[in-house]
Amino acid sequence: MKFRSLGPLTFLFALTSFAVAAPACSSKSDGGAQPVSDAGTETPTYPPLGPDCDPLVPSHCSLPFPSDFSAVDDATSKTGKRVAFKAGFLPLHNGQPTDPAAFNDADGFSAGGNLVTDLPGATATGLPTQDDIDTSLGKDSKTIVIAYKTGERVPHFSEIDVSPKNDNGEPIMIRPVVRLADATRYIVAIRKVVDDKGNVLPPSPAFVALRDGTKFDHPSIEARRAKYKEIFDALEKAGIPKGELQIAWDFTTASRENNTASLLKMRDDALSIVGADGPEYTIDSVEENPNKHIRRRLHVSMTVPIYLDKPGPGGKLVRGPDGLPKQNGTAKYEVLVHIPNSATKTPGPLLQNGHGLLGYKTEGQDGYLASIADTKNMVAFSVDLVGMAHDDNPIVTDAIVGDIGGFKVAIDRQHQGLVNSLLAMRMMKGRFWKDPQVQFDGHSAIDPTQCFYRGDSQGGIFGTTYMAITTDVTRGLLGEPGAPYSLLLNRSKDFGPFFFLLGTVYQDAQDLQAVLGLVQMMWDRTEPNGYLPYISENMLPGTPHHDILIHDALGDQQVTPLGAHLIARAVKAKTLNTAVRPIWGIEAVASPIASGSGIMEFDFGLPEAPKTDTPPTKGEDPHDAVRVLQPAIDQSDVFFRTGQIVQKCAPTKCDPGGPDTP
């Protein structure tokens, strides 16, 4: 997730080192009188929250999150629900209300979002961690997530937010380690969490009223008693007595259609328009022998259907009467093509490259990508992922310092960026391979029958979405990927400048985590979390089965391997039994893995990553190192051509810092 070109923001971050001053306005309450609760400890009281707030968490208006407190019944939706945030519920930005319109078109909440609440004074003592995930499924787990209908427990780890630190305490965050099911009701429960003296923290008076049948002066309490009978009955059936509970709530995940319908409509429409030959194009310029690996570099403009009101940054999707995107003419986008020396002798497969965070299609053109293209005889090409490319920087930062709902503009443009990526591959395997500029000694440098994808960092993240929706590519390498962003961002050093900006707009950690949850709801429509279950099974309509190979590095300071693990579990990937460590939920087998998806981790001998939601800081960042390792390149090549995943780190584990890697 290589951080790029923020200029003044990077300098600002270096000066501040997260020393963020809180704005004057917030939805957080301050302390008041301290009555004794039924748990025998003091229960903090707070000034009354606004009428739009959920009284279950009196310390903070927007928690717990996500919650069906902010959803209404809707018989016309796939889930039977519709998100209905009230303006007074959402975090204030610079003291101003956040417009709920950007989020209220959803029929549920993210299936990969962080589950957040606040128990003032809570510690992580006894919570299930990323190292003992099985305990989250045990009868004594302090945090519980279950599917309402089946009672099936969801594996997860829980943590106290320490990023960024603040003076008002930190929220409890529950992070599922598997992607939740779409259109499904879940129940979250917390019990027996203690403070730093080992005292069990008391529940809020509003929750006590629901749990014990007492009165509480808030209209939502009486309205929720029937719902909470369902919640408590389901928890009791799962072996969790309601008398132990400090808080519990439910939420409904959005439907598959909610997340994928717009992008699939654009994909199918655009591919139908361009046909088997792909979009028309012009060659704008040609470079001969730009480096020792590339014989010819072509700068190409393809003409594609556009679904935005304008092609550049800030473009918004144009929607038809059905609410889905509709074509709004055509636009030109650039494609960069690299013909390696080797392909001038023997036609090479197509290899599409995905670039890093807010980056450029030129990434690797004179380095690793050029070398891979030549040594493995592949014709490499790339496009800017518009919506998350270099020229989208102002849109991203403007959304952060303004109303966070403005980030929807970037997501709109990401739809077009993903479609452009599909259209570039269709062009290359369609009409482009016949172009005179790619002919050498009477033959094309391109073998259009073999098409592969590779991407690193952001290219691995959005490459996961690409691999779920592409109809032309069935095998892809995802380097340093991860999902969802609500998990990745806290643990990435790249997010530091953005966190600084968020910290100037929102007062405390509770606000920041709620904001990340809101963004995740929108982002599911383009980022991997919306598409993970449909890569290799239960595929999206008109879409083939895909296999992926995941490469990640222990100690990565930009994209945590925890996100790669979640992707791997979603596609039922396997790893080799020579892996540098076991991965929860991933089967380890002997080489080769004959078919299917796989994950390979690389150990650079770095200190163990923090167990908190903070990025690693010790040692040299290995984030860019895996893609240039010869064993990784060789393993990818075999996977592309045969579908097998073989051991290339002789003779045992992939330890680039040790004697095992040639």
KARA-V585081 format. One record per residue. N is the residue number from 1. RES is the residue in one small letter. SS is DSSP state (alpha for helix, beta for strand, coil for the rest). OMEGA is omega in whole degrees, -180 to 180 (none if undefined). Layout:
# KARA-V585081
n: <N:N>
res: <RES:RES>
ss: <SS:SS>
omega: <OMEGA:OMEGA>
This chain:
# KARA-V585081
n: <1:2:3:4:5:6:7:8:9:10:11:12:13:14:15:16:17:18:19:20:21:22:23:24:25:26:27:28:29:30:31:32:33:34:35:36:37:38:39:40:41:42:43:44:45:46:47:48:49:50:51:52:53:54:55:56:57:58:59:60:61:62:63:64:65:66:67:68:69:70:71:72:73:74:75:76:77:78:79:80:81:82:83:84:85:86:87:88:89:90:91:92:93:94:95:96:97:98:99:100:101:102:103:104:105:106:107:108:109:110:111:112:113:114:115:116:117:118:119:120:121:122:123:124:125:126:127:128:129:130:131:132:133:134:135:136:137:138:139:140:141:142:143:144:145:146:147:148:149:150:151:152:153:154:155:156:157:158:159:160:161:162:163:164:165:166:167:168:169:170:171:172:173:174:175:176:177:178:179:180:181:182:183:184:185:186:187:188:189:190:191:192:193:194:195:196:197:198:199:200:201:202:203:204:205:206:207:208:209:210:211:212:213:214:215:216:217:218:219:220:221:222:223:224:225:226:227:228:229:230:231:232:233:234:235:236:237:238:239:240:241:242:243:244:245:246:247:248:249:250:251:252:253:254:255:256:257:258:259:260:261:262:263:264:265:266:267:268:269:270:271:272:273:274:275:276:277:278:279:280:281:282:283:284:285:286:287:288:289:290:291:292:293:294:295:296:297:298:299:300:301:302:303:304:305:306:307:308:309:310:311:312:313:314:315:316:317:318:319:320:321:322:323:324:325:326:327:328:329:330:331:332:333:334:335:336:337:338:339:340:341:342:343:344:345:346:347:348:349:350:351:352:353:354:355:356:357:358:359:360:361:362:363:364:365:366:367:368:369:370:371:372:373:374:375:376:377:378:379:380:381:382:383:384:385:386:387:388:389:390:391:392:393:394:395:396:397:398:399:400:401:402:403:404:405:406:407:408:409:410:411:412:413:414:415:416:417:418:419:420:421:422:423:424:425:426:427:428:429:430:431:432:433:434:435:436:437:438:439:440:441:442:443:444:445:446:447:448:449:450:451:452:453:454:455:456:457:458:459:460:461:462:463:464:465:466:467:468:469:470:471:472:473:474:475:476:477:478:479:480:481:482:483:484:485:486:487:488:489:490:491:492:493:494:495:496:497:498:499:500:501:502:503:504:505:506:507:508:509:510:511:512:513:514:515:516:517:518:519:520:521:522:523:524:525:526:527:528:529:530:531:532:533:534:535:536:537:538:539:540:541:542:543:544:545:546:547:548:549:550:551:552:553:554:555:556:557:558:559:560:561:562:563:564:565:566:567:568:569:570:571:572:573:574:575:576:577:578:579:580:581:582:583:584:585:586:587:588:589:590:591:592:593:594:595:596:597:598:599:600:601:602:603:604:605:606:607:608:609:610:611:612:613:614:615:616:617:618:619:620:621:622:623:624:625:626:627:628:629:630:631:632:633:634:635:636:637:638:639:640:641:642:643:644:645:646:647:648:649:650:651:652:653:654:655:656:657:658:659:660:661:662>
res: <m:k:f:r:s:l:g:p:l:t:f:l:f:a:l:t:s:f:a:v:a:a:p:a:c:s:s:k:s:d:g:g:a:q:p:v:s:d:a:g:t:e:t:p:t:y:p:p:l:g:p:d:c:d:p:l:v:p:s:h:c:s:l:p:f:p:s:d:f:s:a:v:d:d:a:t:s:k:t:g:k:r:v:a:f:k:a:g:f:l:p:l:h:n:g:q:p:t:d:p:a:a:f:n:d:a:d:g:f:s:a:g:g:n:l:v:t:d:l:p:g:a:t:a:t:g:l:p:t:q:d:d:i:d:t:s:l:g:k:d:s:k:t:i:v:i:a:y:k:t:g:e:r:v:p:h:f:s:e:i:d:v:s:p:k:n:d:n:g:e:p:i:m:i:r:p:v:v:r:l:a:d:a:t:r:y:i:v:a:i:r:k:v:v:d:d:k:g:n:v:l:p:p:s:p:a:f:v:a:l:r:d:g:t:k:f:d:h:p:s:i:e:a:r:r:a:k:y:k:e:i:f:d:a:l:e:k:a:g:i:p:k:g:e:l:q:i:a:w:d:f:t:t:a:s:r:e:n:n:t:a:s:l:l:k:m:r:d:d:a:l:s:i:v:g:a:d:g:p:e:y:t:i:d:s:v:e:e:n:p:n:k:h:i:r:r:r:l:h:v:s:m:t:v:p:i:y:l:d:k:p:g:p:g:g:k:l:v:r:g:p:d:g:l:p:k:q:n:g:t:a:k:y:e:v:l:v:h:i:p:n:s:a:t:k:t:p:g:p:l:l:q:n:g:h:g:l:l:g:y:k:t:e:g:q:d:g:y:l:a:s:i:a:d:t:k:n:m:v:a:f:s:v:d:l:v:g:m:a:h:d:d:n:p:i:v:t:d:a:i:v:g:d:i:g:g:f:k:v:a:i:d:r:q:h:q:g:l:v:n:s:l:l:a:m:r:m:m:k:g:r:f:w:k:d:p:q:v:q:f:d:g:h:s:a:i:d:p:t:q:c:f:y:r:g:d:s:q:g:g:i:f:g:t:t:y:m:a:i:t:t:d:v:t:r:g:l:l:g:e:p:g:a:p:y:s:l:l:l:n:r:s:k:d:f:g:p:f:f:f:l:l:g:t:v:y:q:d:a:q:d:l:q:a:v:l:g:l:v:q:m:m:w:d:r:t:e:p:n:g:y:l:p:y:i:s:e:n:m:l:p:g:t:p:h:h:d:i:l:i:h:d:a:l:g:d:q:q:v:t:p:l:g:a:h:l:i:a:r:a:v:k:a:k:t:l:n:t:a:v:r:p:i:w:g:i:e:a:v:a:s:p:i:a:s:g:s:g:i:m:e:f:d:f:g:l:p:e:a:p:k:t:d:t:p:p:t:k:g:e:d:p:h:d:a:v:r:v:l:q:p:a:i:d:q:s:d:v:f:f:r:t:g:q:i:v:q:k:c:a:p:t:k:c:d:p:g:g:p:d:t:p>
ss: <coil:coil:coil:coil:coil:coil:coil:alpha:alpha:alpha:alpha:alpha:alpha:alpha:alpha:alpha:coil:coil:coil:coil:coil:coil:coil:coil:coil:coil:coil:beta:coil:coil:beta:beta:beta:beta:beta:beta:coil:coil:coil:coil:coil:beta:beta:beta:beta:beta:coil:coil:coil:coil:coil:coil:coil:coil:coil:coil:coil:coil:coil:beta:coil:coil:coil:coil:beta:coil:coil:alpha:alpha:alpha:beta:beta:beta:coil:coil:coil:coil:coil:coil:coil:beta:beta:beta:coil:coil:coil:coil:coil:coil:coil:coil:coil:beta:coil:coil:beta:coil:coil:coil:alpha:alpha:alpha:coil:coil:coil:coil:coil:coil:beta:coil:coil:coil:coil:coil:beta:beta:beta:coil:coil:coil:coil:coil:coil:coil:coil:coil:coil:coil:coil:coil:coil:coil:alpha:alpha:alpha:alpha:alpha:coil:coil:coil:coil:coil:beta:beta:beta:beta:beta:coil:coil:coil:coil:coil:beta:coil:coil:beta:beta:beta:beta:beta:coil:coil:coil:coil:coil:coil:coil:coil:coil:coil:coil:beta:beta:beta:beta:beta:coil:coil:coil:coil:coil:coil:coil:coil:beta:beta:beta:beta:beta:beta:beta:coil:coil:beta:coil:coil:coil:coil:coil:beta:coil:coil:coil:coil:alpha:alpha:alpha:alpha:alpha:alpha:alpha:alpha:coil:coil:coil:coil:coil:coil:alpha:alpha:alpha:alpha:alpha:coil:alpha:alpha:alpha:alpha:alpha:alpha:alpha:alpha:alpha:alpha:alpha:alpha:alpha:coil:coil:coil:coil:alpha:alpha:alpha:beta:beta:beta:beta:beta:beta:beta:beta:beta:coil:coil:alpha:alpha:alpha:alpha:alpha:alpha:alpha:alpha:alpha:alpha:alpha:alpha:alpha:alpha:alpha:alpha:alpha:alpha:alpha:coil:coil:coil:coil:coil:coil:beta:beta:beta:beta:beta:beta:beta:beta:coil:coil:coil:coil:coil:beta:beta:beta:beta:beta:beta:beta:beta:beta:beta:beta:beta:coil:coil:beta:coil:coil:coil:coil:coil:coil:coil:coil:beta:coil:beta:coil:coil:coil:coil:coil:beta:coil:coil:coil:coil:beta:beta:beta:beta:beta:beta:beta:beta:beta:beta:beta:alpha:alpha:alpha:alpha:coil:coil:coil:beta:beta:beta:beta:beta:beta:beta:coil:coil:coil:coil:beta:coil:coil:coil:coil:coil:coil:coil:coil:alpha:alpha:alpha:alpha:alpha:alpha:alpha:alpha:coil:coil:beta:beta:beta:beta:beta:coil:coil:coil:coil:coil:coil:beta:alpha:alpha:alpha:alpha:alpha:alpha:alpha:alpha:alpha:alpha:alpha:alpha:coil:coil:alpha:alpha:alpha:alpha:alpha:alpha:alpha:alpha:alpha:alpha:alpha:alpha:alpha:alpha:alpha:alpha:alpha:alpha:alpha:alpha:alpha:alpha:alpha:alpha:alpha:alpha:coil:coil:alpha:alpha:alpha:coil:alpha:alpha:alpha:beta:beta:coil:coil:beta:beta:coil:beta:beta:beta:beta:beta:beta:beta:beta:beta:beta:beta:coil:alpha:alpha:alpha:alpha:alpha:alpha:alpha:alpha:alpha:alpha:alpha:alpha:coil:coil:coil:coil:coil:beta:beta:beta:beta:beta:coil:coil:coil:coil:coil:alpha:alpha:alpha:alpha:alpha:alpha:alpha:coil:alpha:alpha:alpha:alpha:alpha:alpha:alpha:alpha:alpha:alpha:alpha:alpha:alpha:coil:coil:coil:alpha:alpha:alpha:alpha:alpha:alpha:alpha:alpha:alpha:alpha:alpha:alpha:alpha:alpha:alpha:coil:coil:coil:coil:alpha:alpha:alpha:coil:alpha:alpha:alpha:coil:coil:coil:coil:coil:coil:coil:coil:coil:coil:coil:coil:beta:beta:beta:beta:beta:beta:beta:coil:coil:coil:coil:coil:coil:coil:alpha:alpha:alpha:alpha:alpha:alpha:alpha:alpha:alpha:alpha:coil:coil:coil:beta:beta:beta:coil:coil:coil:coil:coil:coil:coil:coil:coil:coil:beta:beta:beta:coil:coil:coil:beta:coil:coil:coil:coil:beta:beta:beta:beta:beta:coil:coil:coil:coil:coil:coil:coil:coil:coil:coil:coil:coil:coil:coil:coil:coil:coil:coil:coil:coil:coil:coil:coil:alpha:alpha:alpha:coil:alpha:alpha:alpha:alpha:alpha:alpha:alpha:alpha:alpha:alpha:alpha:alpha:alpha:coil:coil:beta:coil:coil:coil:coil:coil:coil:coil:coil:coil:coil:coil:coil:coil:coil:coil:coil:coil>
omega: <-171:-178:-172:158:172:174:-177:180:179:179:-180:180:-180:-179:-171:-177:176:178:-171:176:-178:175:-176:-173:-179:173:177:178:175:-176:177:178:-173:176:179:-177:177:180:178:177:-177:177:179:174:-173:172:-177:173:179:-176:180:-174:174:-176:179:177:-174:-179:-174:-172:-168:-177:-1:-178:-8:-177:176:167:-178:175:177:176:179:-176:-178:-177:-179:-177:-172:-179:172:177:-176:176:170:-174:-179:-180:-172:180:175:173:-175:178:-177:178:174:-179:-178:-173:-177:-175:-171:173:-177:177:177:-176:-177:175:179:-176:175:178:-167:169:-178:168:-174:-180:-176:172:-180:-177:176:179:175:-177:178:179:179:-176:-179:-179:178:179:-177:-175:-177:-178:179:176:-174:171:179:170:-173:-173:-172:-175:-179:-180:-180:177:-175:164:-177:-178:173:-177:175:-178:-7:179:175:-174:-173:-176:-176:180:169:-179:177:-175:174:180:169:178:-179:178:176:173:-175:177:179:175:177:180:179:-179:171:175:-172:175:-175:175:179:178:176:-177:-178:172:178:178:180:179:176:180:178:-176:-170:177:178:-177:174:-172:172:-173:-177:-176:179:-178:-176:-175:179:177:-177:171:176:-179:-178:178:-180:179:177:179:179:177:-179:-179:-176:-180:179:-167:171:173:173:177:179:175:-179:179:179:179:175:-179:178:-175:-167:-170:-176:-178:179:177:179:179:-175:-180:-177:-180:176:-179:-176:177:-176:-179:-178:-176:173:-174:169:175:-174:179:-178:174:177:175:-179:174:-172:-178:-171:178:-178:176:-175:175:-169:171:177:179:-172:171:179:-177:178:177:171:-174:-173:179:-178:178:180:178:173:-175:179:-179:179:-180:-179:-179:175:-177:178:-180:-179:177:179:174:-173:173:179:-173:-180:175:-178:178:-175:-177:176:179:179:-179:-178:175:176:179:179:-177:175:-173:-177:-171:177:-171:-171:175:-180:-176:177:-172:178:-178:-172:-177:177:180:178:-179:-176:-175:180:177:177:177:-175:176:-178:173:169:173:-178:-172:174:178:-173:-175:176:-178:-178:-180:-179:-177:178:179:-179:-177:176:176:-174:175:178:177:179:178:178:180:174:-177:175:174:180:180:179:177:177:179:177:-178:177:177:179:178:-177:-179:180:-174:-169:-175:179:-175:180:-178:177:177:178:179:174:178:177:174:-174:167:-173:-179:180:-174:-177:176:168:177:-180:175:175:177:173:179:-180:172:176:175:178:-177:176:-172:-176:175:-177:-176:180:177:-179:173:177:-180:179:-180:175:176:-12:179:180:172:-172:-165:-180:-174:-178:175:178:-174:-177:179:179:177:177:-180:178:-179:175:-176:-178:-168:-166:-176:178:177:-175:-179:175:178:177:176:177:179:-179:179:179:-172:179:-178:176:-176:-171:-174:179:-168:-173:-175:-169:180:-173:175:-178:-171:177:-176:177:-173:-180:172:178:172:-180:172:-177:172:174:-176:173:-180:178:-177:-177:177:-177:175:177:178:176:179:180:176:-178:179:-178:-178:180:178:173:172:180:-178:172:-177:-176:177:173:177:-177:176:-179:179:176:-176:178:176:1:165:-168:-179:-180:-176:-179:176:177:179:-179:-176:-179:177:-178:175:-180:180:177:177:178:-178:177:-178:171:180:-175:178:180:-177:-180:-171:-177:-171:-174:-173:-178:179:-179:177:179:179:-179:179:179:-178:178:180:180:-169:-175:-174:179:174:-172:177:178:177:-174:-9:-176:-169:179:-179:-176:179:-176:-174:-172:-175:-179:none>
